[in-house]
Amino acid sequence: MGWSVTIGRFFGTYVRIHITFLIFLAWIGFSAYQRAGIEAAKQSVVFIVAIFACVVLHEFGHILTARRYGVRSTQVTLLPIGGVADLDKMPEKPYQELLIALAGPLVNLVIAAILLVIAGAMDGEILRRIDDPSIGLVEKLAATNVFLAVFNMVPAFPMDGGRVLRAALSMWLGKQRATMIAAQIGQAFAFALGFLGLFGNPILIFIAFFVYFAAAAEAQNSFVQQATHEVRVVDVMETRVVSISRGATVGEAVDILLATSRESFPVLNASGGLIGLLSRDDIVEAVRDGDTNAPVAPFAHKEIATITPEQTLDAALEQLVDAPAVGVVAADGRLLGLVTKQSVAEVMLIKAARPDWQFSRGGRVG
Ligand SMILES: [Zn+2]
């Protein structure tokens, strides 16, 4: 997510703060200053740092539970509505998603319980006095943790409640319909929130925007994931690949670049094995650096991601995040085709036009 600052790395996961979270914190500090002066503002800052720590712990509740099911998380971003942990994929089973989603709010409830024991005040009175500046920091923090747990359980993406709802619906309706329904509920909630915001708290409008777009993105991602999980690479890969032979010169590579509209060219050895990938930029680099008759192969990227034709397209999608193309190779190392972002986009276009379209080129290539 853009507009974020990295503050550290814990358990192998980067913790980032979104700029709007900082604005939200500044707003809290400023209103304390206006209400009760500099001393109150200082207390608010301490309080803010403590909340921040609780939100991080909440996210690590998700992250560490997800890890139990083999789902990694490279970063967590803190937003005004809480944190968002970028899990690298969704767990296979709905009950796993359910437990991962519940783990975050559960952490807040545990923190609240511990704090209330420390404060020696196990009654509900505190919740009603959350705005009262005279109650102690520990009580206030306990109340905030209860609030965080409750707010995150609202059944709207990207809140945990939305995921709980999706996971629960998935058990009966299948993942795709469950996501669509949960996303629609999330967007309806965003509209209601934005509407409420118009009559008072501008922060609500702000949150409504986040919820609305997160719900839309979730529905989109789920559609892509589902669609790509259903097709095999062999059925949708690019087979009319324009390759460059290992011995080709820079001049020959330029001729090939100009003769096609392609942006990625696999470099093949004499037996058709994939030894690298030349992008348009690599060829331009070669023109800038080398002479026309020099070999172009040294400019190719050697570490190219490969998959087998029988794998599903979502496996290729994971690799495409940081590579322009994924090579599809046979057991003997021969290149059979390429998967690019454009191949995935084309599969999506066909799927959107005809959801029941069967991709079945199987066996006819290679
Ligand atoms: Zn959460």
Residues whose N, C-alpha, C, O or C-beta is under 5 A from the ligand:
A	BS01	ZN	G83 G104 D160
